[in-house]
């Protein structure tokens, strides 16, 4: 029983590490603007990473981030539609207890935000 628990815990830790987002860097631009890029396995996670970096930058100034431009790029090894279908098939297989490898990477999506800090 203890071995089974250890194996499950190890697998969960590995999968969590694979699904993590990369920290977003913030680049100051002219006119009080900033640019940041969030990179992750999903568009939503990449956007969340970019927004987190923008919010963190502005909160240090006791201000809030105002996004003026947002651009999303898909950079996966297969087309975006194919990637969604493979991931959905993997989710269905997991629901019945079967593991199926996917082609997603933790850098499939790149969301670039241009923002300013406002009072």
ZISUL-V849619 format. One record per pair of residues at least 24 apart in sequence whose C-alpha atoms are under 10 Angstrom apart, sorted by the first residue. I is the first residue (numbers start at 1). J is the second residue. Records with the same first field share a line. If there is no record, write none. Layout:
BEGIN
I->J + J
END
This chain:
BEGIN
17->106
18->104 + 105 + 106
19->45 + 104 + 105 + 106 + 107
20->45 + 106 + 107
21->45 + 46 + 48 + 49 + 106 + 107
22->46 + 49 + 50 + 106 + 107
23->49 + 50 + 52 + 53
24->48 + 49 + 50 + 51 + 52 + 53 + 54 + 111 + 112
25->49 + 50 + 53 + 54 + 57
26->50 + 53 + 54 + 56 + 57 + 113 + 114
27->114
28->114 + 115 + 116
29->114 + 115 + 116
31->116
32->115 + 116 + 117 + 118
33->66 + 67 + 68 + 114 + 115 + 116 + 117
34->58 + 65 + 67 + 68 + 113 + 114 + 115 + 116 + 117
35->67 + 69 + 70 + 112 + 113 + 114 + 115 + 116
36->70 + 111 + 112 + 113 + 114 + 115
37->70 + 71 + 72 + 109 + 110 + 111 + 112 + 113 + 114
38->72 + 107 + 109 + 110 + 111 + 112 + 113
39->72 + 73 + 74 + 106 + 107 + 108 + 109 + 110 + 111 + 112
40->104 + 105 + 106 + 107 + 108 + 109 + 110 + 111
41->74 + 75 + 76 + 104 + 105 + 106 + 107 + 108 + 109 + 110
42->74 + 84 + 104 + 105 + 106 + 107 + 108 + 109 + 110
43->72 + 73 + 74 + 107 + 108 + 109 + 110 + 111
44->109 + 111
45->106 + 109 + 110 + 111
46->72 + 106 + 107 + 108 + 109 + 110 + 111 + 112
47->71 + 72 + 109 + 110 + 111 + 112 + 113
48->111
49->110 + 111
50->110 + 111 + 112 + 113 + 114
51->111 + 112 + 113 + 115
53->113
54->113 + 114 + 115 + 116 + 117
55->115 + 117
57->116 + 117
58->115 + 116 + 117 + 118 + 119
59->117
60->117
61->117 + 118 + 119
62->117 + 118 + 119
63->116 + 117 + 118 + 119
64->115 + 116 + 117 + 118 + 119
65->114 + 115 + 116 + 117 + 118 + 119
66->113 + 114 + 115 + 116 + 117 + 118 + 119
67->113 + 114 + 115 + 116 + 117
68->113 + 114 + 115 + 116
69->112 + 113 + 114 + 115
70->111 + 112 + 113 + 114 + 115
71->110 + 111 + 112 + 113 + 114
72->109 + 110 + 111 + 112 + 113
73->108 + 109 + 110 + 111 + 112
74->107 + 108 + 109 + 110 + 111
75->105 + 107 + 108 + 109 + 110
76->103 + 104 + 105 + 106 + 107 + 108 + 109
77->103 + 104 + 105 + 108
78->103 + 104 + 108
80->104 + 108 + 109
83->108
END
